[in-house]
Amino acid sequence: MPGGYITHANWTFGYSINTMQGTGLRLAHAHFDGRPVLFRGELAFTLVDHGPTHGVAKNGLGARGGGSPLVPLLPTAPNAAGSDLPPTAIATNDSQYDAAANPTGAVHVERYGPSGIEPAKVAFWAKFQAGDYQYVHRWELFEDGVIAASVGVGGRPAAGPVAGLPHTHHHYYRLDPDVATIGGNTVQLGTRGGAAATQWQNVARGAHTLEPGSRLRVASEAPKPNGLLRSYELLPGSNIGPDGRTSSADLWVAPYRGNLDDGYEVGTDDSVLTSRYAAETGASVGEENDVSLWYALRQHVEPRTAGEEHRIVPYRFTGFRLDPRDFLDDTPNRLYRTSPPSP
């Protein structure tokens, strides 16, 4: 079986890399405490924007504009430009790396028990080469139900006319949630209201900008016995907003259409996400629909070629989180290793 399957920290899920399509590390069929949370989560492609003069390259699925497919590497591969990597650095399968049992696997898996301040978790990650850039796709799943996704950018500093220029990596995640139920999920926005309870409203299909302080959740339409909805909140992590040229929004809400809307047709801007994938902008996502999300995580970079990045760029990470909100019926027990034990 390609990829792998993990049970740890009250999670069960699978992972894989579609090496034929040149896309990233996929989290699949994630269940927490026996209930579904995420059918699929994947960083499908990255748009690298060096400004109006020097253009945009798409790395990953359906590479465009001089970009490259993502080539999976061994976890032990050096942080380097593609031309400096030996052929032995390229992974030949997408299962768990093991120096003895599977020395050419692409995925590094780490299992942790609880500490005094952090619950048990499982982390898995993979390195990818795209020309001179190197990306690390990482997922972490915690025993309290949190999912943390992050991407690290490394490789050799750009040469030629773009050398030393500030630029932005627009990372596009495809998220297919199944929160508590298969389908029957609604996307909702709420505002932080001080002492007042948050008022949630359904989000229409289409493109959306997440304003500072806004809250976004995917909720099951089926209430719990106490009337609350099991849900997961998305906590964004970009360090820059949409530029209106390459990237026009933070989030796209669309009906789930399997692999038909996988991001391949997206060019060197995200207009296809709005014009095709989430074209029904006037309709709200109701309980009869299965929902799909695209989330743009932006990483603005000002090169440090006169210092820390003179020869190579250390991995610089940015990420976002998915947090449970009323998903469980009670607090999980023994989350931390303390003396005496925490409740």
Residue pairs with C-beta under 8 A, 6 or more apart in sequence:
2 16
2 93
2 94
2 95
3 14
3 15
3 16
3 17
3 26
3 28
3 94
3 95
3 107
4 14
4 15
4 16
4 95
4 96
4 107
4 109
5 12
5 13
5 14
5 15
6 12
6 13
6 14
6 15
6 109
6 122
6 124
8 111
8 120
8 122
8 141
9 111
9 112
9 119
9 120
9 121
9 122
9 141
9 142
9 143
10 32
10 33
10 143
10 145
10 332
11 30
11 31
11 32
11 122
11 141
11 143
12 29
12 30
12 31
13 27
13 28
13 29
13 30
13 31
13 38
13 141
14 27
14 28
14 29
15 25
15 26
15 27
15 28
15 94
15 107
15 124
15 139
16 25
16 26
16 28
16 94
17 23
17 24
17 25
17 26
17 72
17 94
17 106
17 107
17 126
18 26
19 72
19 94
21 61
21 69
21 262
21 264
22 60
22 61
22 63
22 68
22 69
22 70
22 71
23 42
23 44
23 45
23 60
23 61
23 69
23 70
23 263
24 42
24 43
24 44
24 45
24 60
24 70
24 126
24 128
24 135
24 137
25 42
25 43
25 107
25 124
25 125
25 126
25 137
25 138
25 139
26 40
26 41
26 42
27 38
27 40
27 41
27 42
27 139
27 147
28 39
28 40
28 41
29 36
29 39
30 36
30 37
30 38
30 39
30 41
30 141
30 147
31 37
32 141
32 145
32 324
32 327
33 145
33 327
33 328
33 332
35 180
35 230
35 327
36 178
36 179
36 180
36 181
36 182
37 145
37 147
37 177
37 178
37 179
37 180
37 232
37 322
37 327
38 147
38 175
38 176
38 177
38 178
38 322
39 176
39 177
39 178
39 182
40 174
40 175
40 176
41 139
41 147
41 149
41 173
41 174
41 175
41 176
42 173
42 174
43 60
43 137
43 149
43 151
43 171
43 172
43 173
44 60
44 61
44 172
44 173
44 174
44 262
44 263
45 58
45 59
45 60
45 61
45 62
45 63
45 172
45 263
45 266
46 58
46 59
46 60
46 130
46 135
46 151
46 169
46 170
46 171
46 172
47 56
47 57
47 58
47 59
47 169
47 170
47 172
47 246
47 247
47 268
47 269
47 270
48 56
48 57
48 58
48 59
48 67
48 133
48 167
48 168
48 169
48 170
49 56
49 167
49 168
49 170
49 243
49 245
49 246
49 247
50 56
50 158
50 162
50 165
50 167
51 165
51 166
51 167
52 245
54 161
54 162
54 165
55 65
55 66
55 268
56 65
56 246
56 268
56 269
57 63
57 64
57 65
57 66
57 67
57 268
58 64
58 65
58 67
58 266
58 267
58 268
59 67
59 68
59 69
59 70
59 130
59 131
59 133
59 135
60 67
60 69
60 70
60 130
60 263
61 69
61 70
61 262
61 263
61 264
62 263
62 264
62 265
62 266
63 69
63 130
64 267
64 268
65 267
65 268
67 130
67 131
68 82
68 129
68 130
68 131
69 130
70 128
70 129
70 130
70 135
71 82
71 90
71 128
71 129
71 130
72 90
72 91
72 94
72 106
72 126
72 127
72 128
73 85
73 89
73 90
73 91
73 106
73 126
73 127
73 128
73 129
73 134
74 88
74 89
74 90
74 91
74 97
74 103
74 104
74 105
74 106
74 127
75 97
75 106
75 107
75 108
75 125
75 126
75 127
76 89
76 97
77 85
77 89
77 90
77 127
77 129
78 84
78 85
78 89
79 134
79 154
79 155
79 312
79 313
79 314
79 315
80 134
80 155
80 156
80 312
81 131
81 132
81 155
81 156
82 129
82 130
82 131
82 132
83 132
84 156
85 129
90 129
91 97
91 104
91 105
91 106
91 126
92 104
93 102
93 104
93 105
93 106
94 105
94 106
94 107
94 126
95 102
95 105
95 106
95 107
96 102
96 105
96 107
96 108
96 109
96 124
97 103
97 105
97 106
97 107
97 108
97 109
98 105
106 126
106 127
107 124
107 125
107 126
108 124
108 125
108 126
109 122
109 123
109 124
110 122
110 123
110 124
111 122
112 118
112 120
112 121
112 122
112 123
113 120
113 337
114 120
114 143
114 334
114 335
114 336
114 337
115 336
115 337
116 336
116 337
116 338
117 336
118 142
118 336
119 142
119 143
119 144
119 332
119 335
119 336
120 142
120 143
120 335
121 140
121 141
121 142
121 143
122 140
122 141
123 138
123 139
123 140
123 141
124 138
124 139
125 136
125 137
125 138
125 139
126 136
126 137
127 134
127 135
127 136
128 134
128 135
128 136
128 137
129 155
131 155
132 155
132 156
132 157
132 158
132 159
133 153
133 154
133 155
134 153
134 154
134 155
134 315
135 151
135 152
135 153
135 154
136 151
136 152
136 154
136 315
136 317
137 151
138 149
138 150
138 151
138 152
138 317
138 319
139 147
139 148
139 149
140 146
140 147
140 148
140 149
140 150
141 147
141 148
142 148
143 332
143 335
144 324
144 332
144 335
145 323
145 324
145 327
145 328
145 332
146 321
146 322
146 323
146 324
147 232
147 321
147 322
148 319
148 320
148 321
148 322
149 173
149 297
149 319
149 320
149 321
149 322
150 317
150 318
150 319
150 320
151 169
151 171
151 297
151 299
151 317
151 318
151 319
152 315
152 316
152 317
153 169
153 299
153 301
153 313
153 315
153 316
154 312
154 313
154 314
154 315
154 316
155 312
155 313
156 311
156 312
156 313
157 163
157 164
157 303
157 305
157 309
157 310
157 311
157 312
157 313
158 164
158 165
158 167
158 303
163 303
163 305
164 303
164 305
165 303
166 300
166 301
166 302
166 303
167 300
167 301
168 240
168 243
168 246
168 247
168 298
168 299
168 300
168 301
169 298
169 299
169 301
170 246
170 247
170 270
170 296
170 297
170 298
171 296
171 297
171 298
171 299
172 263
172 266
172 270
172 273
172 294
172 295
172 296
172 297
173 294
173 295
173 296
173 297
173 320
174 262
174 263
174 292
174 293
174 294
175 292
175 293
175 294
175 295
176 256
176 290
176 291
176 292
176 293
177 185
177 218
177 232
177 291
177 293
178 185
178 290
179 185
179 218
179 219
179 220
179 230
179 231
179 232
179 327
180 220
180 222
180 230
180 327
181 220
181 221
181 222
182 290
183 256
183 289
183 290
184 220
184 221
184 222
184 287
184 288
184 290
185 218
185 219
185 220
185 221
185 285
185 290
185 291
186 202
186 218
186 219
186 221
186 284
186 285
186 286
186 287
186 291
187 202
187 203
187 216
187 217
187 218
187 253
187 285
187 291
187 293
188 200
188 201
188 202
188 203
188 216
188 217
188 218
188 219
188 231
189 200
189 201
189 203
189 208
189 214
189 215
189 216
190 198
190 199
190 200
190 201
190 214
190 215
190 216
190 217
191 198
191 199
191 213
191 214
191 215
192 198
192 213
192 215
193 199
198 215
200 217
200 219
202 284
202 285
202 286
203 216
203 253
203 284
203 285
204 253
204 281
204 282
204 283
204 284
204 285
205 253
205 254
205 255
205 278
205 279
205 280
205 281
205 282
205 283
205 284
205 285
206 252
206 253
206 274
206 278
206 280
206 281
207 248
207 249
207 251
207 252
207 273
207 274
207 278
207 281
208 249
208 250
208 251
208 252
208 253
209 241
209 242
209 249
209 250
209 251
210 216
210 236
210 250
210 251
215 233
216 233
216 234
216 236
216 251
217 231
217 232
217 233
217 234
217 325
218 231
218 232
218 234
218 291
218 293
219 229
219 230
219 231
220 229
220 230
220 231
221 229
221 287
222 229
222 230
223 229
224 230
224 326
224 329
228 326
229 326
230 326
230 327
231 324
231 325
231 326
231 327
232 322
232 323
232 324
232 325
232 327
233 322
233 323
233 324
233 325
234 251
234 295
234 320
234 321
234 322
235 320
235 321
235 322
235 323
236 250
236 295
236 297
236 320
237 297
237 318
237 319
237 320
237 321
238 250
238 296
238 297
238 298
238 299
238 318
239 298
239 299
239 300
239 318
240 298
240 299
240 300
241 250
241 298
242 248
242 249
242 250
242 296
242 298
245 269
246 268
246 269
246 270
247 269
247 270
247 296
247 298
248 269
248 270
248 271
248 274
249 270
249 273
249 274
249 296
250 295
250 296
251 293
251 294
251 295
251 296
252 270
252 273
252 274
252 277
252 278
252 293
252 294
253 278
253 285
253 291
253 292
253 293
254 261
254 273
254 277
254 278
254 291
254 292
254 293
254 294
255 280
255 285
255 289
255 290
255 291
255 292
256 289
256 290
256 291
256 292
257 277
257 292
261 276
261 277
261 292
263 294
265 272
265 276
266 272
266 273
270 294
270 296
273 294
274 281
277 292
277 294
278 294
285 291
295 320
297 318
297 319
297 320
299 316
299 318
301 316
303 309
303 313
304 310
308 314
331 343
333 343
334 341
334 342
335 342
336 342
